[in-house]
Amino acid sequence: MATALQDKNELPSEKKEKSWFIQNAQAAGLKPRTAMLGFIAAWIVFFALLQFLPTTKEFSSAARAVMAITAWVMVIWITDALPKSVSGLMIPVLLILTGALPKPADAFSGFTGNEAFLSLGAFILAAVMQVTGVDKRIAITIISRVKPKVASLLNGFFIAHVISALLVPATVARAGMYLPIVQGVNKLLGDTPEQKRARKALAMAGIGFGSVFAAPVFLTGHMPNVIMSGLLNSKANAGITWGSWLWLHWPLLGLFPLMWWWVVKHFKLKNVAIAGGTEKIQEENRKLGKMSGTEWTVLACFLLAVTLWATGSFHKIQSGVITLIAVSIIFIPGLLPLDWKQVQQKTIWGTWLLLAGALSLVTAFSKSGLDEFLAKQMVNVVPAWGWLGMTIFVMVLVQVLRLGIISNVGAVTLMAPIVYAMAPLLKLNSVAFTLAVLNVDTYALILPMEVTACLIAYASDEFTFTDFIKAGTPLTIMAILYIAFIMVPWWAFAGYPMWIPR
């Protein structure tokens, strides 16, 4: 009897003890089962590779350690078992502990390079714009000037996305900025078949596709751009600056009219109107009032940074230093009524830590020789179809391999050093080949989880998984063909012919 009563008394506490981790995980905003299983699986994979993967002359113990760390972080990223910022910090720690890069200066190189400080300064500038409302004002001003038709409104969103890519240096942040704007417009639409199609198109393209298609044009518009430029500068001595990146990528703007045409055609939006749509956006524009002196000053400081970025080849000041100078000017005492606490709350520190960790991992690939080892394995499956055929084949192959990777940053971190090392083995130009294959990854639109900005659009609940596949897959194919037949000749004109090895 006493035992039974004792068991009954202990049962609630046991249940509470069992659910303690789950309660904490839920309080942290995690999916408990996925996060816990992912965390355990990541370490199992890590130690299994580190312990049992044999080494050879071409595959050193350092390369094995880097592979184990890469597998660990990929599982972590896919399952969201750790915050992205913590995983970024853990990469150099594991590089040191495993002996892959035993010197802290090497292991933390991604945190101290020009690319890291360029991104950090750009993130702070973007936070300043969010605090002062400059970013939203520009977006709404552009959108408010279009006709009250869905097709015209989409065109306005796309133009606004291009400008926002210059101001806000992360696709996720831009998608988050446009989410409430699109949702406000969608509330004006009803439930007729054509209005449902319009809501799907506005959510999918106005939030996700728009963020993605504007991403590659500006170096600071997308974090994979920074990873690619850092790799090409360190390995190929390409000397890519903010301005030269823009010169190499501005023709990608030609993808915008193709995307607009496809979205309008696919969702049959040519004559679909939004009753009161323009008036609603103009009302939001009126609420903002006239630009204040603070807003003008912030915009002037940012334009100064852009001007210095674009003219870097003349004054030779590194882009990271320029960005930090612009930030310092903004915070001159008495110049602006900005509270640093507000700015730091809007700064995407977690993304910066993730990026810096990813840059460190890219360095580890090169220093350990893992990039060349994996490149040789991939080259073995590439058919001898000439430079154009091989390039397209690798573009498609990489898109198939990265279907399970949720993050653009994660996919480019993994593939960048491998793709670069493949180029000389295929007797292709390393710079052009790397840009061609990895820029396609920005347009990885087959599944909504491949790009975080599209996940934000998916969270609007306006379209289904299948809707996205049908609309997004043709856009990925268009991007592959556009890059192969438009961008590759352009890069040849700019000094990087694909058919001449470098």
N, C-alpha and C positions, 0 to 999 in steps of 0.2 A: 504493500500500500504506500509506504513511505517512498519506495523507489519510483512507483508510478507518479506520485505527486512531484517528486524531484525532477522526473523526466519532463512533466508538464511545465514545471517552472523554468526549466532550462531551454525548452523548445523556442519560446519567443526570442530569447537572447541569442540562440544559435542562428535563428532566421535573420535576426538583425545583423549579426556578425557576418553572415554570408552575403548580405546585400549591401554591406558597407562600401565595398569597392564600386559597386554598380551605382549607388547613390552619389558617390563622389564624382564618378565619370559623367553621370547625367548632369550634375551641377556644373561641371566644366564644359558642358555643351557637346559631349562626345556620344557616339553610339557605343555603349558599354561592351557589347559582345564583339563587335567588329574591332574596336580599338584594342581590347585586351588580347584577342586572338592574334591580331596583327602584331602587337608588341612582342608576344611570345614567339610567333613565327619568324619575325625579323631576327631575333637573337639565335634561334635554332639554325636558320639559314646561314647566319654570320659565322657561328662557331663550326658548323659542318663544313663550309667551304675552307675556312681557315685551317681546320684539322685534317681533312681527308683529301682535298684537291692536290694532286701531285704537281710538283714543279719540274721544269725542264730548263735547258739552256735559254730557250726563248721565253719561257714563262717563269720568272723568278719568284722568290718568296714575297718580294715587295709587290709584284704584280698580283699575286694571289691575295695579298692583304687588301689591295685596292679593289679587287673584284668582290671580296667579301663585304667590304664597306659599301660598295655600290649596291650590292644585292640587299644589304640591310636597309639602306636609306630608301630604296625603291619600294620595299614592302611597307616601310613606315609611311611613305608618301601616299601609296595607294590606299592604305587602310586608315589614314589619319590617326595613327596610334600615338603620335607625339605632335605638338604644335610645330608648324613648319620652321619657326624660328629656332626652337630647341634642336631640331634635326640638323639645321644649318650649323649650329654651334658644335654639335657632336661630331660632325665630319672631321674637322682638324684634330679634335681630341682622339678619335679612333685612329687617324693617320699617324699620330705620335705613338700611341700605346701599342699599335701593331708593328711599328718599325717601318711602315711604308714610307713615311717622311719623318724621321726622328727629330729633325731640327724644327723647333717651333716657328722660326721665320719662314720655312718652306711650307709647313702645314697650314699656317694662317696667312699665306700669301694672298689669298682671295679677299682678305679683309683689309689689306694695306695697299692694294694697287690703285691705279688711276680709275679703273672701271668701277671699283667699289665706292670711291669718293664722288664720282660723277653721279652714280645712282643715289647715294645718300643725300647729296645736295639737291638733286632733282626732286626727291621725295619730300624734302623740307619745303622747297619752293611750291610744290603742289599742295602741301598742307596749308601754307600761307594763303594760297588762292582759294582753298576751300573755306578757311576761316573768314576771309574777307568777301567771299561769294563771287569772286571774279570768274571762276570756272563755270558756275551755273548761269551767270549773266550772259556770258558769251554763247553758251549752248542754247538758251531760251531765245536770245535775240535772233540767232540764225533761224531757228525752227519757226519763230513767229512770223517770218516773212514769206512763208510758202502758202500755196493754195490749199483749201480744206478738202483735199483728196488724199487718200492713203498713199498713192504712188508719189505724189508731190511731197507729202510729209516724210516719207522714207528718204527721199532725196535730201531733204533738209537735215534729217538725222545723220545721214552719211557725211554731209559737209561738216556738220557740227563735230562728228567723231574725228575727222581729220584735224580740225583745229584743236580739239581736246587732246589728241595724241601728242601735240606739241606742248600742251600745258600740264597734262596729268600723265606721269610716266609709268603707268601700269594698266594693263587691260582690265584687270579685276576692279581697280578703282574707278575706271571709266564706266564699266558696266554697272557698278553700284550707283554711280551718279545718274545714269540714264534710266535706271529701273523705276524710280518713282515718277519720272516724267512720262514714260511710256504707259505706266499703269494709270496715270491720270487721264491720258488720252483714251485709253481702252475703256474707261468707265463711260465714255460718251457713245460707245458702240453697243448695239443690241445683240440679239441671239439669232438673227437670220443667218442662213448659210454663208452669204457673202460677208456679213459682219464678223462671223466667227473666223473666217479665213483672214480677214483684215487684222483681227486681234492676234492671231497666230503670227502673221507676218511682222507686225509691229514689235511683238515681244522677241521673236527669234532674231530678226534683222536689226531692229532699232536698238537692241541691247547687246546681243551676242555677236552677230556677224559684223556689225558696224565697228565694235571694239577691236575685233580680230583683223579686219581688212585695213584698218588704219595703223595697225601695230608696227609693221616692218619699215615704214617710211623714215621715221626719225629714230636715231640711235637710242634716245632716252624714252621712246614710246613703248618699249617692250623689253623685258629683262633678257630673253634669249638673244636679242640683238647685242647686248653688252657681253654676253658669254662668247658669241661668235667673234665679235671684234677683238676681244681680249685674246682669244686663241690665235687669230690670224696675225695680230700684232706681235705676239710672242714667238710664234712658230715660223711665220712667213715674213716677218718684218714688213708687214703690209702698210704700216703707218696710217691706219684708218682713224680718222678724227670724226667729230660730229658732222662737220661739213662734208667730208668725203663720203661718209656713210649715206648722207642725203643725196649726194650726186649719184651714187651707185644704185639707189633704191627708188628715186622719185618716179620712174616709169611704172612702178607697181600700182600707182594711183589709177592706172588704166583698168585694174581689176574692179574698181568700184562701179563703173557703168555696167560691166558684165554681171556683177552681183545684183545690181538694181534690176536689170532686165530679167534675170532669172527669177528673182523673188516675185516681181510683178506678174510674170508669165505663169509661174508655178502656182501662185495663190489666186490668180485671175483677178487682179486688183485694178485694172486699167481705169474703170469708171466708178469705182467704189468711193463714195464721199463720206465725210465725217461731219455730221450736223453739229455745228457749234465748236468744231475742233480748233480752228484757228483762233476764234474768240477766246476760248479757254486758255490757250497758250499766251495770247496777247494780254489777257488779264494777269497771268503770272508775271509777264514782262513788266506790266505797269506797276505791280506791287513792289518790284525791285527799285523803282524810282530812278533818278539820274545817278550816274556814276559819281561816287564821292572822290575827294582828293586822295584818300587812302587807296582806293581801288586803282586810280590812275598811277599812283606811285608804285604800287605792287606790279602793275602791268609794265611800267617803264623799266623797273629792275629786271623783270623777266626778259623783256625784249633786249636789254643790254646783254644778258647772259647768252641769248640766242645769237646775237650779232657776233659776240666774241667766240662762241662755239663755231659758227660758220666761217670765221676768218682765222681759225687756228693755224692754218698753214703759213700765215704771214707773221703772226706775233709769237708763235711757238709756245704759248702757255697751254699747259695740259687742261683738257676739258674738266677734269675733276677739280682742279684749282680754281678755274673760272666759276664753277657752280658754287663753291664755298665762298668765293669773293662776293657773289651776288647775294648769298644768304647773309653774309656779314653786313653788307650795305643796308639791307632791309631792317636789321636790328640796331642800326645806329641810334643811340639814345635820343628820344624825342622826335625821330623822323616819322614813325608810325605808331598808332595806339594798339600795338600787338602784344599780347601776353604770351610768353613762351610756353606756358602750361597748356594753353589752347592749341598752339601749333604742334607741340609734341604729342598731344592726344590724337591729332589727325595724321601724323606722320606714320607711314606703314613700316615700322621698325622690323616687324616680323618678316616681311618680304625682303628687306635689305639683308637680314641675317641669313635667310635662305639663299639669296643670291650669292653672298660672300662665301658661304659654305660650298655652294655649287662651283664657284670659281676655283676654290681650293681643290676640289675633287678633280676638276679638269686638269689642273697642274699635276696632280698625282698620277693621272693616266699617262701623261707624257713622261714624267720623270721615272716612272716604274717600267715603262715599255709596254704597258698593257694595251695602249692604243694600237701600236703596231701589231701586236699578237692577235688581237681581235679583228683588226683590219684584214689580215691575211686570211682568217677564217671566212670572213664575209666575201672577200674577193673570189674565193673558190666557187661561189654559187652565181657569180655575175657572168652572163654569156658574152661572148665576143661579138657584140652588135655594132661596133663603131662607137665613137665618142658620144653621139646623141642617144643611141639606143641604150648604152650602158648607163648614162646619166638618168634617163627616164626609168630604167629598171630599178636602179638604186633608190630613186625617189619613191617609187611604189613600194619597194621592199621595206624601206624605213617606216612608211605609213602603216604597213601591216604589222611590223614588229612593235610599234608604239601604241597599238590599240588599247592595251591594258594600262597604259601610263596616264594618270589623270592630269598631270601638270606639264605645260609647255617647258617650264624651266627644268623639270625632271627629265623629260625626253631629250632636250638639247644638251643637258649636262652629260647624259649617258652617251649620246650619239656623236657629239661634236668632235672629240678627239679621235674617235674611230673613223668617222667620215673623212676627216682631214688626212689621216694616215692612209686611207684607201686610194686617194688621188694619185700619188706617185706610182703605186702598184698597178693602177689602171692606165698609167701614162697620160693623166689628165692634169689640168691646171688646178693646183690645190685651192687657191682662193675662189675661183669661179665654181668649182665642184662643191666646195663646202657651202658657199652661199646658196647655190641652186638646191641642194638636198635639204639643208636645214631651214631655209626660208619656207619651203613647202610645209614644214611642221607647224608654222604659224596658222596655216589654213587647214589644220586637222579637224575637219568638221563632220566626220562620219558618225561619231557618237557624241552626245552632249557632254559626257564627262571628260572628253579629251582636252578641253579647254575650259578653265575655270570661269571665264567670262560667260561662256555658254551655259554653264551650270547655274549661274545667277539668272540668266534668261529662263532657263528651265524651271527655276523656283517660282516663276510668275504663275505657273499652272495654266497657262494659256494654250500649250501644245503638248502632244504626247511624245514619247520616245521615238515611235515610228514616224511621226510627223517630221521630227528633226532629221532622221536618217534620210528620208526622201528628199528633203530640201537641202541638206548639208553635203551629202555625198557628191552630187554633181558639181558643187562649188569646189570641193577638194580636187576633183578631176580637172576642172577648168584652171585651177591654180597651177597644177602640175604642167599642163600644156602651155599655159601663158608663160611660165618661168622658162620652160624648155625652148620655146620658139620666139619669145620676145626679150626676156631678160638675159638669156645666155648670149645672144648677139650684142645686146647693149653692153654687157660686161666685157665682151671682146673689144668693142669700140673704146671702152674706158681703160683698156690696157691689160685685161685678163682673159685672153682667148682660151676657151675650154680645151681646145685641141692641141695646145702647146703646153707641155709639162712645165711646172715651176715648183 
